[in-house]
């Protein structure tokens, strides 16, 4: 059964290829959604997919890419969102 989660990752997670690595992990797991940097220094992921695949993404978020230092991962189930793909949302200049 598909569901949607909002995952907020805190720590040293910006400037370490976290968004790109999260996208690669999500696509490998068949998860669709978005990832973006937040103004407070965290990374915000909204992901839709199978519960077991989402759990694997959460497990990955707890470590992140090699350069990251994750201190907290907050997960919240939100109403289901149908995404076409998994995309990185970049800040507007």
C-alpha distances in whole Angstrom, upper triangle without the diagonal:
4,7,10,13,17,18,22,24,28,31,33,30,32,34,32,30,27,25,26,25,22,21,22,20,17,18,18,15,13,13,14,16,20,22,25,28,29,33,33,32,28,26,23,19,17,14,10,8,6,7,9,11,11,13,15,16,17,19,21,21,23,26,26,28,31,33,31,32,29,30,27,23,21,18,17,13,14,13,11,13,13,15,17,18,19,22,25,26,30,32,35,38
4,7,10,14,16,19,22,25,28,30,27,28,31,30,27,24,22,23,22,19,18,19,17,14,15,16,13,11,10,11,12,16,18,22,25,26,29,29,29,25,22,19,16,13,10,7,5,5,6,10,10,9,12,14,14,15,18,19,19,22,24,23,26,29,31,29,29,26,28,25,21,19,16,14,11,12,11,8,10,10,12,14,15,15,18,21,22,26,29,31,35
4,7,10,13,16,19,23,26,28,25,26,29,28,26,23,21,22,21,18,18,19,17,14,16,17,14,13,10,11,11,14,16,20,22,23,26,26,26,23,20,17,14,11,8,5,6,6,7,10,10,9,11,14,13,13,17,18,18,20,22,22,25,28,29,27,27,24,25,22,18,16,12,11,8,8,8,6,8,9,11,14,15,15,18,20,21,24,26,29,32
4,7,10,13,16,20,23,25,22,23,26,25,23,20,18,20,19,16,16,18,16,13,15,17,14,13,10,9,9,11,13,16,19,19,23,23,23,19,16,13,10,7,5,4,7,9,9,12,11,9,11,14,12,12,16,17,16,18,21,20,23,26,27,24,25,22,23,19,16,14,10,9,6,6,6,5,6,9,10,13,14,13,15,17,17,21,23,25,29
4,6,10,13,16,20,22,19,20,23,23,21,18,16,18,18,14,15,17,15,13,15,17,15,14,11,11,9,11,12,14,16,17,20,20,20,16,14,10,8,6,5,7,9,11,9,12,11,8,10,12,10,10,13,14,13,15,18,17,20,24,24,21,22,18,19,16,12,10,7,6,5,6,8,8,9,12,12,16,15,13,15,16,17,20,21,24,28
4,7,10,13,17,19,16,18,21,21,19,16,14,17,17,13,14,17,16,13,17,19,16,16,13,12,10,10,10,11,13,13,16,16,16,13,10,7,6,4,7,9,12,14,13,15,14,10,12,14,12,10,14,15,12,14,17,16,19,22,23,19,20,16,17,14,10,8,6,5,6,7,10,11,11,14,14,17,16,14,14,15,15,17,19,22,25
4,6,10,13,15,13,15,18,18,17,13,12,15,15,11,13,16,14,12,16,18,16,17,13,13,11,10,9,11,12,12,15,14,14,10,8,6,5,6,8,11,13,15,14,15,14,10,11,12,10,8,11,11,9,10,13,13,16,19,19,16,16,13,13,10,7,6,5,7,9,10,14,14,14,16,16,19,17,14,15,14,15,17,18,22,25
4,7,10,13,10,12,16,16,16,12,12,15,15,12,14,17,16,15,18,20,19,20,16,16,14,12,10,10,10,9,12,11,10,7,6,5,6,9,11,14,17,19,17,18,17,14,14,15,12,10,13,13,9,10,13,12,15,18,18,14,14,11,11,8,6,5,7,9,12,13,16,17,17,19,18,21,19,16,16,15,15,16,17,20,23
4,7,9,7,10,13,13,13,10,11,14,13,11,14,16,15,15,18,20,19,20,17,18,15,13,11,11,10,10,13,11,9,6,5,7,8,11,13,17,19,20,19,19,18,14,14,15,12,10,11,11,7,8,10,9,12,15,14,10,10,7,8,6,5,7,9,12,15,16,20,20,20,22,21,23,21,17,17,15,15,17,17,21,23
4,7,6,9,13,13,14,11,13,16,15,14,17,19,18,18,22,23,22,24,21,21,19,17,13,12,10,10,12,9,7,5,7,9,12,15,17,20,22,24,22,23,21,18,18,18,15,13,14,13,10,9,11,11,13,15,14,10,8,6,6,5,6,8,12,15,18,19,23,24,23,26,24,26,24,20,20,17,17,18,18,21,23
4,5,8,11,11,13,11,14,16,16,15,18,20,19,20,23,24,24,26,23,24,22,19,16,14,12,12,13,10,8,7,9,12,15,18,20,23,25,27,25,25,23,21,20,20,17,15,15,14,11,10,10,10,12,13,11,8,6,5,5,7,9,12,15,18,21,23,26,27,27,29,27,29,26,23,22,19,19,19,19,23,24
4,6,8,8,11,9,12,15,14,14,18,19,18,20,23,24,24,26,24,24,22,19,16,14,12,12,13,11,8,8,10,13,16,19,21,25,26,28,27,26,24,22,22,21,18,17,17,15,12,12,11,10,11,11,8,5,5,6,8,10,12,15,18,21,24,25,29,29,28,30,28,29,26,22,21,18,19,18,18,21,22
4,7,6,8,6,9,11,11,11,14,16,15,17,19,20,21,23,20,20,18,16,12,11,9,10,12,11,7,6,7,10,12,16,18,21,23,25,24,24,22,19,19,18,15,14,15,13,10,11,10,8,9,10,8,5,7,7,9,10,11,14,16,19,22,23,26,26,25,26,24,25,22,19,17,14,15,15,15,19,20
4,5,7,7,8,11,12,12,14,16,17,18,20,22,22,24,21,21,19,15,12,10,7,9,10,10,7,7,7,11,13,17,19,22,25,27,26,26,24,21,22,21,18,17,18,16,13,14,14,11,11,12,10,8,10,10,13,14,14,16,18,21,24,24,27,27,25,26,24,25,22,18,16,13,13,12,12,16,17
4,6,7,9,10,12,13,15,16,18,19,21,22,24,25,23,23,21,17,14,12,10,12,13,13,10,11,11,14,16,19,21,25,27,29,29,29,26,24,24,23,20,20,21,18,15,17,15,12,11,12,9,9,11,13,16,17,18,20,22,24,27,27,30,30,28,28,26,26,23,19,17,14,14,13,13,16,16
4,5,8,9,9,11,13,14,15,17,19,20,21,23,22,22,20,17,14,13,11,14,16,16,12,12,11,15,16,19,20,24,25,27,27,26,23,22,22,20,17,18,18,15,13,14,12,9,7,8,6,6,9,11,14,16,16,19,21,24,26,27,30,29,28,28,25,26,22,19,17,14,16,15,16,19,20
4,6,5,6,8,10,11,12,14,16,17,18,20,19,18,17,15,12,11,11,14,16,17,13,13,11,14,14,17,18,21,23,25,25,24,21,20,21,19,16,17,17,14,12,15,13,9,7,9,8,8,12,13,16,17,17,20,21,23,25,26,28,27,25,25,22,23,19,15,14,11,13,13,15,18,19
4,6,5,6,9,10,10,12,14,15,16,18,16,16,15,13,9,9,9,12,15,15,12,10,8,11,11,14,15,18,20,22,22,21,18,17,17,16,12,13,14,11,9,11,10,6,6,9,8,7,10,10,14,14,13,16,17,20,21,22,25,24,22,23,20,21,18,14,13,10,12,13,15,18,20
4,5,5,6,9,10,10,12,14,15,16,14,14,12,9,6,7,8,11,14,15,12,11,8,9,9,12,13,16,18,20,21,21,18,16,18,16,13,14,15,12,10,14,13,9,9,13,12,11,14,13,16,16,15,16,17,19,20,21,23,22,20,20,17,18,14,11,9,7,9,10,12,16,18
4,5,5,6,9,10,11,12,14,15,14,14,13,11,9,10,11,15,18,19,16,14,11,13,12,14,14,17,18,21,22,21,18,17,19,17,13,15,16,13,12,16,14,11,9,13,13,12,16,16,19,19,18,19,20,22,23,23,25,23,21,21,17,17,14,10,9,7,11,11,14,17,19
4,5,5,6,9,10,11,12,14,13,14,14,12,10,12,13,16,20,20,17,15,12,13,12,15,14,17,18,19,20,19,16,15,16,14,11,13,13,10,10,13,11,8,6,10,11,11,14,14,17,17,16,18,18,21,22,23,25,23,22,22,19,19,15,12,12,10,14,15,17,21,23
4,5,5,6,9,10,11,12,10,11,11,9,8,10,12,15,18,19,16,13,10,10,9,11,10,13,14,16,17,16,13,12,13,11,8,10,11,8,8,11,11,8,8,12,13,12,14,13,16,16,13,15,15,17,18,19,21,20,18,18,16,16,13,9,10,9,12,14,17,20,23
4,5,5,6,9,10,10,9,9,9,8,7,10,13,16,20,21,18,16,12,12,10,11,10,13,13,16,17,17,13,13,15,13,10,13,14,11,11,15,15,11,11,15,16,15,18,17,20,19,17,18,17,19,19,20,21,19,17,16,13,13,10,6,7,7,11,13,16,19,22
4,6,5,6,9,10,10,11,12,12,11,14,16,19,23,24,21,19,15,15,13,14,13,15,15,17,18,17,13,14,15,13,10,14,14,11,12,15,14,11,11,14,16,15,18,18,21,21,19,20,19,22,22,22,24,22,20,19,16,15,12,9,10,11,14,16,20,23,25
4,6,5,6,9,8,11,12,12,12,15,17,20,23,23,21,18,15,15,12,13,11,13,13,14,15,14,10,10,12,9,7,10,11,8,9,13,12,10,10,14,16,15,17,16,19,19,16,18,17,19,19,21,22,20,19,18,16,16,13,10,12,13,16,18,21,25,27
4,5,5,6,5,7,8,10,10,14,16,19,23,23,21,18,14,14,10,11,8,10,9,11,13,12,8,8,11,9,7,10,12,10,11,14,14,12,13,17,18,17,19,18,21,19,16,17,15,17,17,18,19,17,15,15,12,13,10,7,10,11,15,17,20,24,26
4,5,5,6,7,10,11,12,16,19,22,25,26,24,21,17,16,13,13,11,11,11,13,15,14,10,11,14,12,10,14,15,13,14,18,18,15,15,19,20,20,22,21,24,23,20,21,19,20,20,20,21,18,16,15,12,12,8,7,10,12,15,18,22,24,27
4,6,8,10,13,14,15,19,21,24,28,28,26,23,19,19,16,16,13,13,12,13,15,13,10,11,13,11,10,14,14,12,14,17,17,15,15,18,20,20,22,21,24,23,21,22,20,22,21,22,23,20,19,18,16,15,12,11,13,15,19,21,25,28,30
4,5,9,12,14,15,19,21,24,28,28,26,22,19,18,15,14,11,11,9,9,11,10,6,8,10,8,8,11,12,11,13,16,16,15,16,19,22,21,23,21,24,22,19,20,18,19,18,20,20,18,17,16,14,15,12,11,14,16,19,22,26,28,31
4,7,10,13,15,19,22,24,28,29,27,24,20,18,15,14,10,9,7,8,11,11,8,9,12,11,10,14,15,14,16,19,20,18,19,22,24,23,25,23,26,24,21,21,19,20,18,19,19,16,15,13,11,11,9,9,13,16,19,22,25,28,31
4,7,10,12,16,19,21,25,25,24,20,17,15,11,10,6,6,5,8,10,11,7,7,11,10,9,12,14,13,14,17,18,16,18,21,23,21,23,21,24,21,18,18,16,16,15,15,16,13,12,11,9,10,8,7,11,13,16,19,22,25,28
4,7,10,14,17,19,23,24,23,20,16,14,10,8,6,5,7,10,13,14,11,10,14,14,11,14,17,16,15,19,20,18,19,23,24,22,24,22,25,22,19,19,16,16,15,14,14,12,9,8,6,7,5,4,8,11,13,17,20,22,26
4,7,11,14,16,20,21,20,17,13,11,7,5,4,6,9,12,14,16,13,11,15,15,12,14,17,16,15,18,20,17,19,23,23,21,23,21,23,21,17,17,15,14,14,13,13,11,8,8,6,8,6,4,6,9,10,14,17,19,23
4,7,11,12,16,18,17,14,11,8,6,5,7,9,12,16,17,18,15,13,16,16,13,14,17,16,14,18,19,16,17,21,21,19,21,19,21,19,16,16,15,15,15,14,15,13,11,11,8,10,8,5,5,6,7,10,13,16,19
4,7,10,13,15,13,11,7,6,4,7,8,12,14,18,18,19,16,14,16,16,12,13,16,14,12,15,16,13,14,18,18,16,17,16,18,16,14,14,14,15,16,15,17,16,14,15,12,14,11,8,6,5,6,9,11,14,17
4,6,10,12,10,9,6,5,7,9,12,15,18,21,22,23,20,17,19,19,15,16,18,16,14,17,17,14,15,19,17,15,17,16,18,16,15,15,15,16,18,17,19,19,16,18,15,17,14,11,9,6,5,6,8,11,14
4,7,8,7,6,5,6,9,12,15,18,21,24,24,25,22,20,21,21,17,17,19,17,14,16,17,14,15,18,16,14,15,14,16,15,14,15,16,17,20,19,21,22,20,21,19,20,18,15,12,9,8,8,8,11,13
4,5,6,5,6,7,10,13,16,20,23,25,25,26,24,21,22,23,19,18,21,19,16,17,19,16,18,20,18,16,16,15,16,14,14,14,16,17,19,18,21,22,20,22,20,22,20,17,15,12,10,10,9,12,14
4,5,7,9,10,14,16,20,23,26,29,29,30,28,25,26,26,23,21,24,22,19,20,21,19,20,22,20,17,18,17,17,16,16,16,18,19,22,21,24,25,23,25,24,26,24,21,18,15,13,12,10,12,13
4,6,9,10,14,17,20,24,27,29,28,29,27,24,25,25,22,20,22,21,17,18,19,18,20,21,19,16,16,14,14,13,14,14,17,18,21,21,24,25,24,27,25,28,26,22,20,17,16,15,13,16,17
4,7,10,13,16,19,23,26,28,27,28,26,23,23,23,20,18,20,19,15,16,16,15,16,18,15,12,12,12,12,12,13,14,17,19,22,22,25,26,25,27,25,27,24,21,19,16,15,14,13,16,17
4,7,10,13,16,20,22,24,23,24,22,19,19,20,16,15,17,16,12,13,14,12,14,17,15,12,11,10,10,9,10,11,13,15,18,19,22,23,22,24,22,24,22,18,17,14,14,14,13,17,19
4,7,10,13,16,19,21,21,21,19,16,17,17,14,13,15,13,10,12,13,11,13,16,14,11,12,10,12,11,10,11,12,14,17,17,20,20,19,21,19,21,18,15,13,11,11,12,12,16,18
4,7,10,13,16,19,18,20,18,14,16,17,13,12,15,14,11,13,15,13,15,19,18,15,15,13,14,12,10,10,10,11,13,13,16,16,15,17,16,18,16,13,12,10,10,12,13,16,19
4,6,10,13,15,15,17,14,11,13,14,10,10,13,12,10,13,15,13,15,18,18,16,17,14,16,14,11,10,9,11,12,12,14,14,13,14,13,15,13,10,10,9,10,13,14,18,21
4,7,10,13,14,16,14,10,13,14,11,11,15,15,12,15,18,16,18,22,22,19,20,18,19,16,13,12,10,10,10,9,11,10,9,11,10,13,12,9,10,11,11,14,16,19,22
4,7,10,10,12,10,7,11,12,9,10,14,13,12,15,17,16,18,22,23,20,21,19,20,18,14,13,11,11,10,10,11,9,8,9,9,11,10,8,10,12,13,17,19,22,25
4,7,9,11,9,8,11,13,11,12,15,16,15,18,20,19,21,25,26,24,25,22,24,21,17,16,13,12,10,10,10,7,7,7,7,10,10,9,12,14,16,20,22,24,28
4,6,8,7,6,10,11,10,12,15,15,16,18,20,19,21,25,27,25,26,23,25,22,18,18,14,14,12,12,12,9,10,9,10,12,11,11,14,17,19,22,25,28,31
4,6,5,6,9,10,11,12,14,15,16,19,21,20,23,26,28,26,27,24,26,23,19,19,15,15,13,14,14,11,13,12,13,15,15,14,18,20,22,26,28,31,35
4,6,5,6,9,10,10,12,14,15,17,19,19,22,25,27,25,25,22,23,21,17,16,13,13,11,13,14,12,14,15,16,18,17,16,20,22,23,27,29,32,35
4,5,5,6,9,10,11,13,14,16,18,18,21,23,26,24,24,22,23,21,17,17,14,15,14,16,18,16,17,18,18,20,18,17,21,22,25,28,30,34,37
4,5,5,6,9,10,11,12,15,16,16,18,21,23,22,23,20,22,20,17,17,14,15,14,16,17,15,16,16,16,17,15,14,17,19,22,25,27,31,34
4,5,5,6,9,10,10,13,15,14,17,20,22,20,21,18,19,17,13,13,10,12,11,13,15,13,14,15,14,16,15,13,16,17,19,23,25,28,31
4,5,5,6,9,10,11,13,14,17,20,22,19,20,17,18,15,12,13,10,12,12,15,17,16,17,18,18,20,18,16,19,20,22,25,27,31,34
4,5,5,6,9,10,11,12,14,17,20,18,18,16,18,16,13,15,13,15,15,18,20,18,19,19,19,20,18,16,18,19,22,24,27,30,33
4,5,5,6,9,10,10,12,15,17,15,16,14,16,14,11,13,11,14,14,16,18,17,17,18,16,18,15,13,15,16,18,21,23,27,29
4,5,5,6,9,10,13,16,17,15,15,12,13,11,8,9,8,11,12,15,18,17,18,19,18,20,18,15,17,17,19,22,23,27,30
4,5,5,7,9,12,14,16,14,14,11,13,12,9,12,11,14,16,19,21,21,21,22,22,23,21,18,20,20,22,24,26,30,32
4,5,5,6,8,11,13,11,12,10,13,12,10,13,13,16,18,20,23,22,22,22,21,22,19,16,18,17,20,22,24,27,30
4,5,5,8,11,13,10,10,8,10,9,7,10,10,14,16,18,21,20,20,21,20,22,19,15,16,15,17,19,21,25,27
4,6,10,12,13,10,9,6,8,7,6,10,11,15,17,20,23,23,23,25,23,25,23,19,20,19,21,22,24,27,29
4,7,8,10,7,7,6,9,10,10,13,15,18,21,23,26,26,26,27,25,26,23,20,20,19,21,22,24,28,29
4,7,8,6,7,7,11,11,11,14,15,18,20,22,25,25,24,25,23,24,21,17,17,16,18,19,21,24,26
4,6,6,9,9,13,15,14,18,19,22,24,25,28,27,26,27,24,25,21,18,18,16,18,19,21,24,26
4,6,8,10,14,16,16,20,21,25,27,29,32,31,30,30,28,28,25,21,21,19,22,22,23,27,28
4,7,10,13,16,17,20,22,25,28,29,32,32,30,31,29,29,26,22,21,19,21,20,21,25,25
4,6,10,12,13,16,18,22,24,26,29,29,28,29,27,28,24,21,20,17,19,19,20,24,24
4,6,9,11,15,18,21,24,26,29,30,29,30,29,30,27,23,23,20,21,21,22,26,26
4,6,8,11,14,17,21,23,26,26,26,28,26,28,25,22,21,19,20,21,22,25,27
4,7,10,14,17,20,23,26,27,27,29,28,30,28,24,24,22,22,23,23,27,28
4,7,10,13,17,19,23,24,24,27,26,28,26,23,23,21,21,22,23,26,28
4,6,10,13,16,19,20,21,23,22,25,23,20,20,19,19,21,22,25,28
4,7,10,13,16,18,19,21,21,24,23,20,20,19,19,21,22,25,28
4,7,10,13,14,16,18,19,22,20,18,19,19,19,22,23,26,29
4,6,10,12,13,17,18,21,20,18,20,20,20,22,23,26,29
4,7,9,11,14,16,19,19,18,19,20,20,24,25,27,31
4,6,8,12,14,18,18,17,18,19,19,22,23,26,29
4,6,10,13,16,18,17,19,20,20,23,25,27,30
4,7,10,13,15,15,17,19,19,23,24,26,30
4,6,10,12,12,14,16,16,20,22,23,27
4,7,9,11,13,16,16,20,22,24,28
4,6,7,9,13,13,17,20,21,25
4,7,9,13,14,17,20,22,25
4,6,10,12,15,19,20,24
4,7,10,13,16,19,22
4,6,9,13,15,18
4,6,10,12,15
4,7,9,12
4,6,9
4,6
4
